[in-house]
Amino acid sequence: MPDAERNDLVQIHKTILEPHERPDNLPPSTAAVPYECWIKGFLMDESANMGDEVRVKTFIGREISGVLYQVSPKYDHNFGEAQKEILSIGYEARQQLENKHEGNRE
């Protein structure tokens, strides 16, 4: 049984530039690794297994090929831990707006 079938939401992996193709002005640690991307889209092939070269149609309609990396990818990003320095920004902004609004009444 295949890992994915046509129209399944999948994620592909694609190497854009190999290390030897990258610009000379990059830091050595960056230049030493490939420039890669992971793209989500809908499988255009009839079926595929992990590691197969496939074509996908992205949410904006682009057709891109790459290696099948994940089926039904989840969104697992976040905004990191709360930063103490910015926790009060919303409150402070509201206070400033209220004070400015009250100043305009006079």
DSSP file (Angstrom, degrees, kcal/mol; ACC not computed):
  #  RESIDUE AA STRUCTURE BP1 BP2  ACC     N-H-->O    O-->H-N    N-H-->O    O-->H-N    TCO  KAPPA ALPHA  PHI   PSI    X-CA   Y-CA   Z-CA
    1    1 A M              0   0    0      0, 0.0     2,-0.0     0, 0.0     0, 0.0   0.000 360.0 360.0 360.0 133.4    0.0    0.0    0.0
    2    2 A P        -     0   0    0      0, 0.0    47,-0.2     0, 0.0     3,-0.1  -0.303 360.0-130.1 -71.3 155.6    1.4    3.4   -0.9
    3    3 A D  S    S+     0   0    0     45,-0.8     2,-0.3     1,-0.2    46,-0.2   0.815  90.6  17.8 -72.2 -30.9    2.2    6.0    1.7
    4    4 A A  E     -A   48   0A   0     44,-2.3    44,-2.2    67,-0.0     2,-0.3  -0.983  65.8-157.2-143.1 151.9    0.3    8.7   -0.2
    5    5 A E  E >   -A   47   0A   0     -2,-0.3     3,-2.3    42,-0.2    38,-0.3  -0.837  46.9 -60.2-125.3 165.0   -2.3    8.9   -3.0
    6    6 A R  T 3  S+     0   0    0     40,-2.1    38,-0.2    -2,-0.3    -1,-0.1  -0.075 121.7  14.4 -46.2 136.8   -3.3   11.6   -5.5
    7    7 A N  T 3  S+     0   0    0     36,-3.2    -1,-0.3     1,-0.3     2,-0.1   0.380  88.8 138.3  74.5  -0.2   -4.5   14.9   -3.8
    8    8 A D    <   -     0   0    0     -3,-2.3    35,-2.5    35,-0.1     2,-0.5  -0.488  63.3-110.7 -67.4 144.8   -3.1   14.0   -0.3
    9    9 A L  E     +B   42   0B   0     33,-0.2    63,-3.1    -2,-0.1     2,-0.3  -0.689  53.9 164.6 -76.3 124.8   -1.5   16.9    1.4
   10   10 A V  E     -BC  41  71B   0     31,-3.2    31,-2.3    -2,-0.5     2,-0.4  -0.842  34.7-129.5-135.6 169.9    2.2   16.1    1.5
   11   11 A Q  E     -BC  40  70B   0     59,-2.9    58,-3.0    -2,-0.3    59,-1.9  -0.993  22.6-163.8-124.2 133.8    5.6   17.7    2.1
   12   12 A I  E     -BC  39  68B   0     27,-3.1    27,-2.1    -2,-0.4     2,-0.4  -0.782  11.1-138.9-113.2 160.2    8.5   17.4   -0.2
   13   13 A H  E     +BC  38  67B   0     54,-2.3    54,-2.6    -2,-0.3     2,-0.4  -0.944  22.4 178.5-116.7 139.3   12.2   18.1    0.2
   14   14 A K  E     -B   37   0B   0     23,-2.5    23,-2.5    -2,-0.4     2,-0.6  -0.996  25.2-139.4-143.8 134.5   14.2   19.8   -2.5
   15   15 A T  E     -B   36   0B   0     -2,-0.4    21,-0.3    21,-0.2     3,-0.1  -0.856  18.4-178.0 -92.4 120.6   17.9   20.8   -2.7
   16   16 A I  E     +     0   0B   0     19,-2.8     2,-0.4    -2,-0.6    20,-0.2   0.913  69.7  10.6 -84.1 -48.2   18.0   24.2   -4.4
   17   17 A L  E     -B   35   0B   0     18,-1.5    18,-2.8     3,-0.0    -1,-0.3  -0.999  68.6-137.8-135.7 133.4   21.8   24.6   -4.5
   18   18 A E    >>  -     0   0    0     -2,-0.4     3,-2.0    16,-0.2     4,-0.6  -0.469  40.7 -99.6 -77.4 160.5   24.6   22.2   -3.6
   19   19 A P  G >4 S+     0   0    0      0, 0.0     3,-1.2     0, 0.0    14,-0.1   0.868 123.9  53.8 -52.0 -40.7   27.5   23.5   -1.6
   20   20 A H  G 34 S+     0   0    0      1,-0.2    12,-0.1    12,-0.1    11,-0.0   0.650 106.7  53.9 -70.9 -12.7   29.7   24.0   -4.6
   21   21 A E  G <4 S+     0   0    0     -3,-2.0    -1,-0.2    10,-0.1     3,-0.1   0.518  87.1 103.5 -95.5  -7.1   27.0   26.1   -6.3
   22   22 A R  S << S-     0   0    0     -3,-1.2     9,-0.0    -4,-0.6     4,-0.0  -0.380  83.7 -86.8 -78.8 155.3   26.5   28.6   -3.4
   23   23 A P    >   -     0   0    0      0, 0.0     3,-0.9     0, 0.0    -1,-0.1  -0.175  28.5-127.7 -60.5 152.1   27.9   32.1   -3.6
   24   24 A D  T 3  S+     0   0    0      1,-0.2     7,-0.1    -3,-0.1    -2,-0.1   0.682 100.5  69.5 -73.5 -18.8   31.5   32.7   -2.5
   25   25 A N  T 3  S+     0   0    0      2,-0.0    -1,-0.2     6,-0.0    -3,-0.0   0.306  75.6 107.6 -88.4  11.9   30.6   35.5   -0.1
   26   26 A L  S <  S-     0   0    0     -3,-0.9    -4,-0.0     1,-0.1     0, 0.0  -0.544  83.0 -94.9 -84.2 152.7   28.8   33.2    2.4
   27   27 A P    >>  -     0   0    0      0, 0.0     4,-2.7     0, 0.0     3,-1.0  -0.381  40.3-113.3 -59.3 145.5   30.2   32.4    5.8
   28   28 A P  H 3> S+     0   0    0      0, 0.0     4,-1.4     0, 0.0    -2,-0.1   0.850 115.8  54.7 -53.2 -39.2   32.1   29.0    5.6
   29   29 A S  H 34 S+     0   0    0      1,-0.2     4,-0.1     2,-0.2    -3,-0.0   0.837 113.8  41.9 -66.6 -30.6   29.7   27.2    7.9
   30   30 A T  H X4 S+     0   0    0     -3,-1.0     3,-1.4     1,-0.2    -1,-0.2   0.894 111.9  53.5 -79.4 -43.0   26.8   28.2    5.6
   31   31 A A  H 3< S+     0   0    0     -4,-2.7    -9,-0.2     1,-0.3    -2,-0.2   0.719  98.9  66.2 -64.8 -21.5   28.6   27.6    2.3
   32   32 A A  T 3< S+     0   0    0     -4,-1.4    -1,-0.3    -5,-0.3    -2,-0.1   0.585  97.2  60.1 -79.7  -9.8   29.5   24.0    3.4
   33   33 A V  S <  S-     0   0    0     -3,-1.4   -11,-0.0    -4,-0.1     0, 0.0  -0.854  89.9-100.8-119.9 154.9   25.9   22.8    3.4
   34   34 A P        -     0   0    0      0, 0.0     2,-0.7     0, 0.0   -16,-0.2  -0.297  31.1-117.2 -68.0 155.7   23.3   22.6    0.7
   35   35 A Y  E     +B   17   0B   0    -18,-2.8   -19,-2.8    -4,-0.1   -18,-1.5  -0.873  49.1 176.7 -92.2 114.9   20.5   25.3    0.3
   36   36 A E  E     -B   15   0B   0     -2,-0.7     2,-0.3   -21,-0.3   -21,-0.2  -0.757  20.0-164.4-122.7 161.9   17.3   23.2    0.9
   37   37 A C  E     -B   14   0B   0    -23,-2.5   -23,-2.5    -2,-0.3     2,-0.4  -0.990  12.2-148.5-144.1 155.4   13.6   23.7    1.1
   38   38 A W  E     -B   13   0B   0     -2,-0.3     2,-0.4   -25,-0.2   -25,-0.2  -0.995  22.7-169.1-122.7 126.1   10.6   21.8    2.3
   39   39 A I  E     -B   12   0B   0    -27,-2.1   -27,-3.1    -2,-0.4     2,-0.4  -0.944  12.5-146.1-125.2 135.4    7.4   22.5    0.4
   40   40 A K  E     +B   11   0B   0     -2,-0.4    19,-0.4   -29,-0.2     2,-0.3  -0.795  38.8 125.8 -98.5 143.1    3.8   21.5    1.2
   41   41 A G  E     -B   10   0B   0    -31,-2.3   -31,-3.2    -2,-0.4     2,-0.5  -0.969  58.6 -71.5-173.9-176.4    1.3   20.7   -1.5
   42   42 A F  E     -BD   9  57B   0     15,-2.9    15,-2.1    -2,-0.3   -33,-0.2  -0.835  51.5-110.9-100.9 128.2   -1.1   18.2   -3.0
   43   43 A L  E     - D   0  56B   0    -35,-2.5   -36,-3.2    -2,-0.5    13,-0.2  -0.316  27.7-172.9 -59.9 128.6    0.3   15.1   -4.5
   44   44 A M        +     0   0    0     11,-2.8    -1,-0.2   -38,-0.2    12,-0.2   0.675  60.0  86.8 -95.6 -22.3   -0.2   15.1   -8.3
   45   45 A D  S    S-     0   0    0     10,-0.7   -38,-0.2     1,-0.1     3,-0.1  -0.350  89.5-114.3 -74.1 160.0    1.0   11.5   -8.9
   46   46 A E  S    S-     0   0    0      1,-0.2   -40,-2.1   -41,-0.1     2,-0.3   0.909  90.3 -23.0 -60.8 -42.6   -1.4    8.6   -8.6
   47   47 A S  E     -A    5   0A   0    -42,-0.3     2,-0.3     2,-0.0   -42,-0.2  -0.973  64.9-174.3-161.9 164.1    0.5    7.3   -5.5
   48   48 A A  E     -A    4   0A   0    -44,-2.2   -44,-2.3    -2,-0.3   -45,-0.8  -0.990  15.5-137.5-161.8 158.3    3.9    7.5   -3.9
   49   49 A N    >   -     0   0    0     -2,-0.3     3,-2.4   -46,-0.2    19,-0.3  -0.835  48.2 -76.2-116.5 158.4    6.1    6.2   -1.1
   50   50 A M  T 3  S+     0   0    0     -2,-0.3    19,-0.2     1,-0.3     3,-0.1  -0.245 120.7  25.9 -52.4 135.8    8.4    8.1    1.2
   51   51 A G  T 3  S+     0   0    0     17,-2.3    -1,-0.3     1,-0.3     2,-0.1   0.278  91.4 128.8  91.7 -11.0   11.6    8.9   -0.7
   52   52 A D    <   -     0   0    0     -3,-2.4    16,-3.0    15,-0.1     2,-0.5  -0.471  67.0-113.4 -75.5 149.1   10.0    8.8   -4.2
   53   53 A E  E     + E   0  67B   0     14,-0.2     2,-0.3    -2,-0.1    14,-0.2  -0.743  52.8 167.9 -77.6 123.9   10.5   11.8   -6.6
   54   54 A V  E     - E   0  66B   0     12,-3.3    12,-2.1    -2,-0.5     2,-0.4  -0.830  34.6-123.8-135.1 169.6    7.0   13.3   -6.9
   55   55 A R  E     - E   0  65B   0     -2,-0.3   -11,-2.8    10,-0.2   -10,-0.7  -0.951  27.3-174.1-115.7 140.3    5.2   16.4   -8.2
   56   56 A V  E     -DE  43  64B   0      8,-2.9     8,-2.3    -2,-0.4     2,-0.5  -0.922  22.5-136.6-128.8 156.7    3.0   18.5   -6.0
   57   57 A K  E     -DE  42  63B   0    -15,-2.1   -15,-2.9    -2,-0.3     6,-0.2  -0.975  29.9-140.0-110.6 121.8    0.7   21.5   -6.5
   58   58 A T    >   -     0   0    0      4,-3.0     3,-1.8    -2,-0.5   -17,-0.2  -0.142  29.3 -95.7 -75.9 173.7    1.1   24.1   -3.8
   59   59 A F  T 3  S+     0   0    0    -19,-0.4    -1,-0.1     1,-0.3   -18,-0.1   0.752 127.5  48.8 -62.1 -24.4   -1.6   26.1   -2.2
   60   60 A I  T 3  S-     0   0    0      2,-0.1    -1,-0.3     0, 0.0    -2,-0.0   0.301 125.0-100.5-100.3   9.5   -1.0   28.9   -4.7
   61   61 A G  S <  S+     0   0    0     -3,-1.8     2,-0.2     1,-0.3    -2,-0.1   0.462  72.0 143.4  93.8   1.6   -1.1   26.6   -7.7
   62   62 A R        -     0   0    0     -5,-0.1    -4,-3.0     1,-0.0     2,-0.6  -0.519  43.2-139.8 -73.9 143.1    2.7   26.2   -8.4
   63   63 A E  E     + E   0  57B   0     -6,-0.2     2,-0.3    -2,-0.2    -6,-0.2  -0.928  31.0 169.1-105.8 122.5    3.7   22.7   -9.6
   64   64 A I  E     - E   0  56B   0     -8,-2.3    -8,-2.9    -2,-0.6     2,-0.3  -0.969  23.3-143.1-136.0 144.9    7.0   21.6   -8.0
   65   65 A S  E     + E   0  55B   0     -2,-0.3     2,-0.3   -10,-0.2   -10,-0.2  -0.799  35.8 126.4-107.8 154.2    8.9   18.3   -7.9
   66   66 A G  E     - E   0  54B   0    -12,-2.1   -12,-3.3    -2,-0.3     2,-0.5  -0.962  59.8 -59.6-179.3-174.4   10.9   16.9   -5.0
   67   67 A V  E     -CE  13  53B   0    -54,-2.6   -54,-2.3    -2,-0.3     2,-0.2  -0.756  55.3-109.8 -92.3 129.3   11.4   13.9   -2.8
   68   68 A L  E     +C   12   0B   0    -16,-3.0   -17,-2.3    -2,-0.5   -56,-0.2  -0.407  46.7 165.1 -60.9 120.8    8.3   12.9   -0.7
   69   69 A Y  E     +     0   0B   0    -58,-3.0     2,-0.3     1,-0.4   -57,-0.2   0.760  57.1   3.1-109.7 -39.0    9.3   13.7    2.9
   70   70 A Q  E     -C   11   0B   0    -59,-1.9   -59,-2.9     3,-0.0     2,-0.4  -0.995  55.5-139.7-155.3 144.9    6.0   13.6    4.9
   71   71 A V  E    S+C   10   0B   0     -2,-0.3   -61,-0.2     1,-0.2     3,-0.1  -0.895  89.6   3.1-106.8 138.8    2.3   12.7    4.4
   72   72 A S  S    S-     0   0    0    -63,-3.1    -1,-0.2    -2,-0.4   -62,-0.2   0.959  89.4-152.7  50.7  59.5   -0.3   14.9    6.1
   73   73 A P        -     0   0    0      0, 0.0     2,-0.3     0, 0.0    -1,-0.1  -0.299   3.0-139.3 -64.3 143.2    2.4   17.3    7.5
   74   74 A K        -     0   0    0     -3,-0.1     2,-0.8     2,-0.0    -2,-0.0  -0.677  14.1-118.2-100.2 158.3    1.5   19.1   10.7
   75   75 A Y        +     0   0    0     -2,-0.3    -1,-0.0     1,-0.1     0, 0.0  -0.857  41.8 162.1 -94.1 109.5    2.2   22.7   11.6
   76   76 A D        +     0   0    0     -2,-0.8     2,-0.1     2,-0.1    -1,-0.1   0.128  30.1 116.4-119.6  21.1    4.4   22.5   14.6
   77   77 A H        +     0   0    0      2,-0.0     2,-0.3     3,-0.0    -2,-0.0  -0.475  36.2 175.5 -84.2 161.5    6.0   26.0   14.6
   78   78 A N        -     0   0    0     -2,-0.1     3,-0.1     3,-0.0    -2,-0.1  -0.867  43.4-102.6-149.6-176.2    5.4   28.4   17.4
   79   79 A F        -     0   0    0      1,-0.3    -2,-0.0    -2,-0.3     0, 0.0   0.186  61.1-121.9-101.7  16.2    6.6   31.9   18.5
   80   80 A G        -     0   0    0      2,-0.0    -1,-0.3     3,-0.0     2,-0.1  -0.174  53.7 -24.6  76.9-171.2    9.0   30.6   21.2
   81   81 A E  S    S-     0   0    0      1,-0.1     2,-0.0    -3,-0.1    -3,-0.0  -0.396  78.3 -89.5 -76.4 153.3    8.9   31.4   24.8
   82   82 A A        -     0   0    0     -2,-0.1     2,-0.6     1,-0.1    -1,-0.1  -0.361  37.6-135.4 -61.7 137.8    7.4   34.6   26.2
   83   83 A Q    >>  -     0   0    0      1,-0.1     3,-1.8    -3,-0.1     4,-0.8  -0.880   3.4-148.5-100.9 117.0    9.9   37.5   26.3
   84   84 A K  G >4 S+     0   0    0     -2,-0.6     3,-0.8     1,-0.3     4,-0.4   0.835  94.0  61.2 -51.9 -38.8    9.6   39.4   29.6
   85   85 A E  G 34 S+     0   0    0      1,-0.2    -1,-0.3     2,-0.1     3,-0.1   0.741 111.8  36.3 -65.1 -24.2   10.6   42.7   27.9
   86   86 A I  G X4 S+     0   0    0     -3,-1.8     3,-1.3     1,-0.1     4,-0.4   0.433  87.1  95.5-111.0   1.2    7.6   42.7   25.5
   87   87 A L  T << S+     0   0    0     -4,-0.8     4,-0.3    -3,-0.8     3,-0.3   0.825  89.3  45.1 -62.1 -31.7    4.8   41.2   27.7
   88   88 A S  T 3> S+     0   0    0     -4,-0.4     4,-2.8     1,-0.2    -1,-0.3   0.407  83.0  99.0 -95.0   3.7    3.5   44.6   28.8
   89   89 A I  H <> S+     0   0    0     -3,-1.3     4,-2.7     1,-0.2     5,-0.2   0.917  82.6  49.1 -59.0 -46.7    3.5   46.2   25.3
   90   90 A G  H  > S+     0   0    0     -4,-0.4     4,-2.2    -3,-0.3    -1,-0.2   0.922 114.0  45.9 -59.8 -45.2   -0.2   45.7   24.6
   91   91 A Y  H  > S+     0   0    0     -4,-0.3     4,-2.4     1,-0.2    -1,-0.2   0.937 113.7  48.6 -63.0 -46.9   -1.2   47.1   28.0
   92   92 A E  H  X S+     0   0    0     -4,-2.8     4,-2.3     1,-0.2    -2,-0.2   0.889 110.5  51.3 -62.3 -39.9    1.2   50.1   27.6
   93   93 A A  H  X S+     0   0    0     -4,-2.7     4,-2.4    -5,-0.2    -1,-0.2   0.916 109.8  49.7 -64.1 -42.9   -0.1   50.9   24.1
   94   94 A R  H  X S+     0   0    0     -4,-2.2     4,-2.7    -5,-0.2     5,-0.2   0.922 110.3  50.9 -61.1 -43.6   -3.7   50.8   25.3
   95   95 A Q  H  X S+     0   0    0     -4,-2.4     4,-2.6     1,-0.2    -2,-0.2   0.922 110.5  48.7 -59.8 -44.6   -2.9   53.1   28.1
   96   96 A Q  H  X S+     0   0    0     -4,-2.3     4,-2.4     1,-0.2    -1,-0.2   0.905 112.3  48.4 -63.3 -41.6   -1.2   55.6   25.8
   97   97 A L  H  X S+     0   0    0     -4,-2.4     4,-2.6     2,-0.2    -2,-0.2   0.909 112.2  48.6 -66.1 -41.6   -4.1   55.5   23.4
   98   98 A E  H  X S+     0   0    0     -4,-2.7     4,-2.6     2,-0.2    -2,-0.2   0.919 112.3  48.6 -63.8 -43.1   -6.6   56.1   26.2
   99   99 A N  H  X S+     0   0    0     -4,-2.6     4,-1.8    -5,-0.2    -2,-0.2   0.896 113.0  47.6 -63.7 -40.2   -4.5   59.0   27.6
  100  100 A K  H  X S+     0   0    0     -4,-2.4     4,-1.2     2,-0.2    -2,-0.2   0.909 112.3  49.7 -66.6 -41.6   -4.3   60.5   24.1
  101  101 A H  H  X S+     0   0    0     -4,-2.6     4,-0.6     1,-0.2     3,-0.5   0.912 110.8  49.1 -63.9 -43.1   -8.0   60.1   23.5
  102  102 A E  H >< S+     0   0    0     -4,-2.6     3,-0.8     1,-0.2     4,-0.4   0.853 107.4  56.1 -64.4 -34.8   -8.8   61.7   26.9
  103  103 A G  H >< S+     0   0    0     -4,-1.8     3,-0.5     1,-0.2    -1,-0.2   0.769 101.5  57.6 -67.5 -26.7   -6.4   64.6   26.0
  104  104 A N  H 3< S+     0   0    0     -4,-1.2    -1,-0.2    -3,-0.5    -2,-0.2   0.641  92.8  69.4 -78.9 -14.9   -8.4   65.3   22.8
  105  105 A R  T <<        0   0    0     -3,-0.8    -1,-0.2    -4,-0.6    -2,-0.2   0.742 360.0 360.0 -74.9 -22.7  -11.7   65.8   24.8
  106  106 A E    <         0   0    0     -3,-0.5    -1,-0.2    -4,-0.4    -2,-0.1   0.496 360.0 360.0 -79.8 360.0  -10.5   69.0   26.3
